[in-house]
Amino acid sequence: MLQRSSMPPVKGLHSMRTFRTALWLIALLASFPVMVSCSEKAMHDTGLPGWGTEVLVEEVTPRGDYLEVRMQGDGFALHNSFSNSENCNQVFQTGEPVRYNAIGPLGEFRRGEQQCNAIGV
């Protein structure tokens, strides 16, 4: 059976936790403008999910059941493989922008209502 300590509780412990939590929140809020002002290349390099940007389709090469697509973003390049489907062929048009979202293992690409997910690098 556990026994309670006969020592009185440490005064100020709750306020120390509150203080540390406040410092953590201040640091997080202070870093927000830096995260927002990061270049798209820096965001891409972090690998953090959920961010997105527009990229320009530079080249689309059909290779059997796959499309090989080269794209250029702001300071970074993407070279991915996609299914050679009607949907992906509508998304990737040379010279046209597409929306890249860092979702899933290789990303999601959108143009208008059409969506295509990368299946390889």
Phi and psi in degrees as GROMACS dihedral restraints (atoms count N, CA, C in turn):
[ dihedral_restraints ]
;  ai    aj    ak    al  type     phi  dphi    fc
    3     4     5     6     1   -77.8    20    10
    4     5     6     7     1   141.4    20    10
    6     7     8     9     1  -111.4    20    10
    7     8     9    10     1   145.1    20    10
    9    10    11    12     1   -75.4    20    10
   10    11    12    13     1   145.5    20    10
   12    13    14    15     1   -69.7    20    10
   13    14    15    16     1   143.9    20    10
   15    16    17    18     1   -84.7    20    10
   16    17    18    19     1    -2.7    20    10
   18    19    20    21     1   -78.4    20    10
   19    20    21    22     1   143.1    20    10
   21    22    23    24     1   -70.3    20    10
   22    23    24    25     1   154.4    20    10
   24    25    26    27     1   -63.1    20    10
   25    26    27    28     1   149.8    20    10
   27    28    29    30     1   -74.2    20    10
   28    29    30    31     1   123.3    20    10
   30    31    32    33     1   -74.1    20    10
   31    32    33    34     1   141.7    20    10
   33    34    35    36     1    88.8    20    10
   34    35    36    37     1    -6.1    20    10
   36    37    38    39     1   -62.0    20    10
   37    38    39    40     1   -43.3    20    10
   39    40    41    42     1   -62.0    20    10
   40    41    42    43     1   -41.8    20    10
   42    43    44    45     1   -69.0    20    10
   43    44    45    46     1   -29.9    20    10
   45    46    47    48     1   -67.0    20    10
   46    47    48    49     1   -41.9    20    10
   48    49    50    51     1   -63.8    20    10
   49    50    51    52     1   -42.4    20    10
   51    52    53    54     1   -62.1    20    10
   52    53    54    55     1   -41.9    20    10
   54    55    56    57     1   -63.6    20    10
   55    56    57    58     1   -45.2    20    10
   57    58    59    60     1   -64.1    20    10
   58    59    60    61     1   -40.1    20    10
   60    61    62    63     1   -63.0    20    10
   61    62    63    64     1   -42.0    20    10
   63    64    65    66     1   -63.1    20    10
   64    65    66    67     1   -42.6    20    10
   66    67    68    69     1   -62.4    20    10
   67    68    69    70     1   -41.5    20    10
   69    70    71    72     1   -62.3    20    10
   70    71    72    73     1   -43.6    20    10
   72    73    74    75     1   -65.4    20    10
   73    74    75    76     1   -39.4    20    10
   75    76    77    78     1   -62.7    20    10
   76    77    78    79     1   -44.3    20    10
   78    79    80    81     1   -63.0    20    10
   79    80    81    82     1   -40.9    20    10
   81    82    83    84     1   -64.0    20    10
   82    83    84    85     1   -46.2    20    10
   84    85    86    87     1   -66.2    20    10
   85    86    87    88     1   -36.2    20    10
   87    88    89    90     1   -67.3    20    10
   88    89    90    91     1   -30.7    20    10
   90    91    92    93     1   -81.6    20    10
   91    92    93    94     1   -14.7    20    10
   93    94    95    96     1   -56.7    20    10
   94    95    96    97     1   -47.8    20    10
   96    97    98    99     1   -61.0    20    10
   97    98    99   100     1   -32.5    20    10
   99   100   101   102     1   -67.1    20    10
  100   101   102   103     1   -43.5    20    10
  102   103   104   105     1   -64.0    20    10
  103   104   105   106     1   -39.3    20    10
  105   106   107   108     1   -68.1    20    10
  106   107   108   109     1   -36.3    20    10
  108   109   110   111     1   -85.8    20    10
  109   110   111   112     1    -1.5    20    10
  111   112   113   114     1   -58.8    20    10
  112   113   114   115     1   146.2    20    10
  114   115   116   117     1   -69.5    20    10
  115   116   117   118     1   160.4    20    10
  117   118   119   120     1   -62.9    20    10
  118   119   120   121     1   -33.0    20    10
  120   121   122   123     1   -62.4    20    10
  121   122   123   124     1   -44.0    20    10
  123   124   125   126     1   -62.6    20    10
  124   125   126   127     1   -41.7    20    10
  126   127   128   129     1   -64.7    20    10
  127   128   129   130     1   -42.2    20    10
  129   130   131   132     1   -62.3    20    10
  130   131   132   133     1   -42.3    20    10
  132   133   134   135     1   -67.3    20    10
  133   134   135   136     1   -25.1    20    10
  135   136   137   138     1   -70.3    20    10
  136   137   138   139     1   -28.4    20    10
  138   139   140   141     1    77.0    20    10
  139   140   141   142     1    11.3    20    10
  141   142   143   144     1   -69.0    20    10
  142   143   144   145     1   132.6    20    10
  144   145   146   147     1   -75.4    20    10
  145   146   147   148     1   154.8    20    10
  147   148   149   150     1   100.2    20    10
  148   149   150   151     1   -18.7    20    10
  150   151   152   153     1   -85.2    20    10
  151   152   153   154     1   160.5    20    10
  153   154   155   156     1  -149.4    20    10
  154   155   156   157     1   160.4    20    10
  156   157   158   159     1  -158.8    20    10
  157   158   159   160     1   168.2    20    10
  159   160   161   162     1   -92.0    20    10
  160   161   162   163     1   136.2    20    10
  162   163   164   165     1  -126.2    20    10
  163   164   165   166     1   154.3    20    10
  165   166   167   168     1  -100.5    20    10
  166   167   168   169     1   128.9    20    10
  168   169   170   171     1   -76.0    20    10
  169   170   171   172     1   117.5    20    10
  171   172   173   174     1   -94.3    20    10
  172   173   174   175     1   -36.8    20    10
  174   175   176   177     1  -155.4    20    10
  175   176   177   178     1   137.0    20    10
  177   178   179   180     1  -124.2    20    10
  178   179   180   181     1   120.4    20    10
  180   181   182   183     1  -123.8    20    10
  181   182   183   184     1   113.2    20    10
  183   184   185   186     1   -69.5    20    10
  184   185   186   187     1   135.1    20    10
  186   187   188   189     1  -137.0    20    10
  187   188   189   190     1    82.7    20    10
  189   190   191   192     1    65.6    20    10
  190   191   192   193     1  -120.6    20    10
  192   193   194   195     1   -81.6    20    10
  193   194   195   196     1     3.5    20    10
  195   196   197   198     1  -124.9    20    10
  196   197   198   199     1   156.9    20    10
  198   199   200   201     1  -112.3    20    10
  199   200   201   202     1   131.4    20    10
  201   202   203   204     1  -102.2    20    10
  202   203   204   205     1   121.8    20    10
  204   205   206   207     1  -126.1    20    10
  205   206   207   208     1   127.8    20    10
  207   208   209   210     1  -104.6    20    10
  208   209   210   211     1   131.0    20    10
  210   211   212   213     1  -132.5    20    10
  211   212   213   214     1   155.5    20    10
  213   214   215   216     1  -125.4    20    10
  214   215   216   217     1   126.8    20    10
  216   217   218   219     1  -106.1    20    10
  217   218   219   220     1  -168.8    20    10
  219   220   221   222     1   -78.7    20    10
  220   221   222   223     1    88.8    20    10
  222   223   224   225     1    91.0    20    10
  223   224   225   226     1     7.3    20    10
  225   226   227   228     1  -148.4    20    10
  226   227   228   229     1   155.5    20    10
  228   229   230   231     1  -119.5    20    10
  229   230   231   232     1   148.7    20    10
  231   232   233   234     1  -122.6    20    10
  232   233   234   235     1   141.0    20    10
  234   235   236   237     1  -137.9    20    10
  235   236   237   238     1   102.0    20    10
  237   238   239   240     1  -127.0    20    10
  238   239   240   241     1   163.3    20    10
  240   241   242   243     1  -109.6    20    10
  241   242   243   244     1   145.3    20    10
  243   244   245   246     1  -138.1    20    10
  244   245   246   247     1   162.6    20    10
  246   247   248   249     1   -65.8    20    10
  247   248   249   250     1   137.9    20    10
  249   250   251   252     1   -83.1    20    10
  250   251   252   253     1    63.6    20    10
  252   253   254   255     1  -103.3    20    10
  253   254   255   256     1   165.7    20    10
  255   256   257   258     1   -59.6    20    10
  256   257   258   259     1   -41.3    20    10
  258   259   260   261     1   -61.4    20    10
  259   260   261   262     1   -49.5    20    10
  261   262   263   264     1   -67.0    20    10
  262   263   264   265     1   -34.4    20    10
  264   265   266   267     1   -65.3    20    10
  265   266   267   268     1   -29.6    20    10
  267   268   269   270     1   -76.2    20    10
  268   269   270   271     1   -33.4    20    10
  270   271   272   273     1   -69.5    20    10
  271   272   273   274     1   -45.7    20    10
  273   274   275   276     1  -100.7    20    10
  274   275   276   277     1   103.9    20    10
  276   277   278   279     1  -121.9    20    10
  277   278   279   280     1   126.0    20    10
  279   280   281   282     1   -54.1    20    10
  280   281   282   283     1   131.7    20    10
  282   283   284   285     1    86.0    20    10
  283   284   285   286     1    -3.9    20    10
  285   286   287   288     1  -102.9    20    10
  286   287   288   289     1   146.5    20    10
  288   289   290   291     1   -80.4    20    10
  289   290   291   292     1   149.6    20    10
  291   292   293   294     1  -132.0    20    10
  292   293   294   295     1   157.6    20    10
  294   295   296   297     1   -94.6    20    10
  295   296   297   298     1   121.5    20    10
  297   298   299   300     1  -100.5    20    10
  298   299   300   301     1   127.4    20    10
  300   301   302   303     1  -120.8    20    10
  301   302   303   304     1   128.3    20    10
  303   304   305   306     1   -77.2    20    10
  304   305   306   307     1    77.6    20    10
  306   307   308   309     1  -127.2    20    10
  307   308   309   310     1   134.5    20    10
  309   310   311   312     1    77.4    20    10
  310   311   312   313     1  -174.4    20    10
  312   313   314   315     1   -67.3    20    10
  313   314   315   316     1   -33.6    20    10
  315   316   317   318     1  -125.8    20    10
  316   317   318   319     1    -1.4    20    10
  318   319   320   321     1   103.4    20    10
  319   320   321   322     1   161.9    20    10
  321   322   323   324     1  -120.3    20    10
  322   323   324   325     1   139.5    20    10
  324   325   326   327     1  -123.3    20    10
  325   326   327   328     1   135.0    20    10
  327   328   329   330     1  -132.7    20    10
  328   329   330   331     1   144.7    20    10
  330   331   332   333     1  -140.7    20    10
  331   332   333   334     1   110.7    20    10
  333   334   335   336     1    64.2    20    10
  334   335   336   337     1  -128.9    20    10
  336   337   338   339     1   -87.8    20    10
  337   338   339   340     1   -11.5    20    10
  339   340   341   342     1   -80.7    20    10
  340   341   342   343     1   143.7    20    10
  342   343   344   345     1  -134.9    20    10
  343   344   345   346     1   145.1    20    10
  345   346   347   348     1  -147.1    20    10
  346   347   348   349     1   132.1    20    10
  348   349   350   351     1  -101.1    20    10
  349   350   351   352     1   139.4    20    10
  351   352   353   354     1   -66.0    20    10
  352   353   354   355     1   145.1    20    10
  354   355   356   357     1  -120.6    20    10
  355   356   357   358     1    -1.0    20    10
  357   358   359   360     1  -171.2    20    10
  358   359   360   361     1   167.0    20    10
